[in-house]
Amino acid sequence: MKDLEKIKKMYDNGFRCIRYDDTKDGDMCIYFKNFDNEDSQAIRVKGFEQKMEIKNFINQNSMK
């Protein structure tokens, strides 16, 4: 499963991004937490295009 699709399912299940660490030429590590049940997960993502898609999704779905 593509990482973006996995993240969308996590959002549907109540997870939210609490932080991501992105290096310019390396991997991006994204940390998620479900505040209803206190569960947390992390995903490591590679590839510029995929990282940009995920960042855009997170930014569009974050509370302002």
N, C-alpha and C positions, 0 to 999 in steps of 0.2 A: 504494500500500500504506500502510496506517495505520502510524504511527511505532511503536506498541507491538508490532505484529506483526513489523516489521523488527528491533526490538531483541530480541525472542524468538528470531528466527532467528540473530541475531548471537551470543546466548548459547549456542545450540545448536552454533555453530561455534567456540566457545572464547573469545569476547570477554567481558570483564567491565568493568563501570563502574569507572573509577578516580576520577572526580570529576564533579560537575555544578554549574553556576552558574545560579541561579534568581533572577530579579528579580521583585518583587511583581506588577507590571503588564506585564511584558514577556516576552521569550522565555527559554527555558531551554536552555542549551547543555550537552550531555552528552558526556563524553569516555570512549572505550572503548579497551581494549588487549587483544590476544591475546598472552599471555605465552609461548605455544609457538613462535610464529613472529615475534614482536616487531612485528606489524602494529598500527596504531592508526587510529582513526576518530573523527569527531565528528558529532553530529546536533544540529540546532537545532529546538526544539519550541515551538509556540504553543498557547495555549488552556489555561485553568485545568483543565478536566476531564481533558484529555489529559496534562497535566503531572502531575496527581495519580495517574492510572493508572500512569504510567511510574515515578514515585517509589515507589509501593507495590510494583511488580514488582521493582525494583532492591533495595529493602529486604528483600523476602522471599527474594531469591536471592543475597544477599551473605553472605560468611563472617562469622561472629560470633566 
